[in-house]
Amino acid sequence: MKSHKDLIVYQRAMTYVKSVYDCSSTFPDSEKFGLMNQLRRAAVSIPSNIAEGAARQTKKEFVQFLYIALGSLSEVETQLELAKLLGYLKDNIILIDENSQIRRMLLKLIESLRNG
């Protein structure tokens, strides 16, 4: 691997952040410093932790950061469910599906790092 940018999971996570920003832009102004901010920060954390982990010295450290990315992914999923419950999102199926795809990719990368 030359760079974290070569990882497909990183590329997908970056695209996911854009999608989260796009969907949260329709939230009410009252959520600008609430759920919108929290959701966006958690989404940004996903590719950020993949990148930081890839820059570490050992596979063990990389795996640790991938687990942090998984935690952020779970945060985003929870916050999307809450946004739908509050009526801020009509449909979050596409975002939840992409969340699941990224989760599978992260878990496979973790497995390959542990076994390789």
C-alpha positions in Angstrom: 0.0 0.0 0.0 1.5 3.3 -1.0 -0.9 5.6 0.9 -4.2 5.5 2.8 -5.7 7.1 -0.4 -5.1 3.8 -2.2 -7.5 2.0 0.1 -11.0 1.6 -1.4 -12.5 1.7 2.1 -11.0 5.2 2.6 -12.3 6.4 -0.8 -15.8 5.1 0.1 -15.6 6.7 3.5 -14.7 10.0 1.9 -17.7 9.8 -0.4 -19.9 8.8 2.6 -18.9 12.0 4.4 -20.0 14.0 1.4 -23.4 12.2 1.4 -23.8 12.8 5.2 -23.0 16.5 4.7 -25.5 16.7 1.8 -28.3 15.0 3.7 -27.7 17.0 6.9 -27.8 20.3 5.1 -31.6 20.0 5.1 -31.7 19.8 8.9 -33.4 22.8 10.7 -31.2 25.7 11.7 -31.8 24.9 15.3 -29.7 21.7 14.8 -26.7 23.5 13.4 -24.8 23.2 16.6 -26.6 20.0 17.7 -27.3 16.9 15.8 -26.0 18.2 12.5 -22.6 19.1 14.0 -22.4 15.8 15.8 -23.3 13.8 12.8 -20.8 15.5 10.5 -18.0 15.2 13.1 -18.6 11.5 13.5 -18.7 11.0 9.7 -15.4 12.9 9.2 -13.9 10.8 11.9 -14.3 7.6 9.8 -11.8 8.4 7.0 -9.7 10.5 9.3 -9.0 7.4 11.5 -8.4 5.2 8.5 -5.7 7.7 7.3 -4.2 8.1 10.8 -4.0 4.4 11.3 -2.4 3.8 7.9 0.4 6.2 8.9 1.2 4.3 12.0 4.3 2.1 12.4 2.6 -1.2 13.1 -0.3 -3.3 11.9 -1.5 -3.4 15.5 -1.8 0.4 15.7 -3.5 0.5 12.3 -6.1 -2.1 13.5 -6.7 0.1 16.6 -7.5 3.1 14.5 -9.7 1.0 12.2 -11.7 0.0 15.3 -12.1 3.7 16.2 -13.4 4.2 12.6 -15.9 1.4 13.2 -17.1 3.2 16.4 -17.6 6.4 14.5 -19.5 4.5 11.8 -21.8 3.2 14.6 -22.3 6.8 15.8 -23.3 8.0 12.4 -25.8 5.1 12.0 -27.4 6.0 15.4 -27.5 9.7 14.5 -29.1 9.0 11.1 -31.7 6.8 12.8 -32.4 9.7 15.3 -32.6 12.2 12.5 -35.2 10.1 10.7 -37.1 9.6 14.0 -37.2 13.4 14.5 -38.4 13.9 10.9 -35.2 15.6 9.6 -34.7 12.8 7.1 -37.5 11.2 5.0 -35.4 8.2 4.0 -32.0 7.1 5.3 -31.9 3.7 3.6 -29.2 4.6 1.1 -27.0 6.1 3.9 -27.6 3.1 6.2 -26.8 0.7 3.3 -23.5 2.5 2.6 -22.7 2.4 6.3 -23.1 -1.4 6.2 -20.9 -1.7 3.2 -18.1 0.4 4.8 -18.5 -1.6 8.0 -17.9 -4.9 6.1 -14.9 -3.4 4.3 -13.4 -2.2 7.6 -13.9 -5.6 9.2 -12.3 -7.4 6.2 -9.3 -5.0 6.3 -8.9 -5.7 10.1 -9.1 -9.4 9.5 -6.5 -9.2 6.7 -4.1 -7.1 8.8 -4.4 -9.5 11.7 -3.9 -12.6 9.6 -1.2 -11.2 7.3 
